[in-house]
Amino acid sequence: MTELEHSILKALIDLDAAVKSMPTAKPKPNLVPLFMHLDELTRKLPVTADPSLLHYLHKKSYEKARLFLQGRDSENKVGNCGHV
């Protein structure tokens, strides 16, 4: 895994934790900076990056991207676009 991919994975894990905390968090976490950071990291990926990772991130399928980077892509379900 590249350093950039590691940064993306960390950002995805942070987003997942923030979303899971929403029901009990007071005040609610602001997710906008997390999404903006992920967008910034995604723009830095080279066109030679894994096509599945690029697809997940461009489609904002953040859970699928996280599972992919964790080596758990087989757990991803087929989406509406026909891509796993």
ZIMOBEL-V857725 format. One record per residue. RES is the residue in three letters. OMEGA is omega as a letter, one per 20 degrees, with the letter a starting at -180 (999 if undefined). Layout:
# ZIMOBEL-V857725
res=(RES:RES)
omega=(OMEGA:OMEGA)
This chain:
# ZIMOBEL-V857725
res=(MET:THR:GLU:LEU:GLU:HIS:SER:ILE:LEU:LYS:ALA:LEU:ILE:ASP:LEU:ASP:ALA:ALA:VAL:LYS:SER:MET:PRO:THR:ALA:LYS:PRO:LYS:PRO:ASN:LEU:VAL:PRO:LEU:PHE:MET:HIS:LEU:ASP:GLU:LEU:THR:ARG:LYS:LEU:PRO:VAL:THR:ALA:ASP:PRO:SER:LEU:LEU:HIS:TYR:LEU:HIS:LYS:LYS:SER:TYR:GLU:LYS:ALA:ARG:LEU:PHE:LEU:GLN:GLY:ARG:ASP:SER:GLU:ASN:LYS:VAL:GLY:ASN:CYS:GLY:HIS:VAL)
omega=(r:r:r:r:r:r:r:r:r:r:r:r:r:r:r:r:r:r:a:r:a:a:a:a:r:i:r:r:r:a:a:r:r:r:r:r:r:r:r:r:r:r:a:r:r:r:r:r:a:a:r:r:r:a:a:a:r:r:a:r:a:r:r:r:r:r:r:a:r:a:a:a:r:r:a:r:r:r:a:a:a:r:r:999)
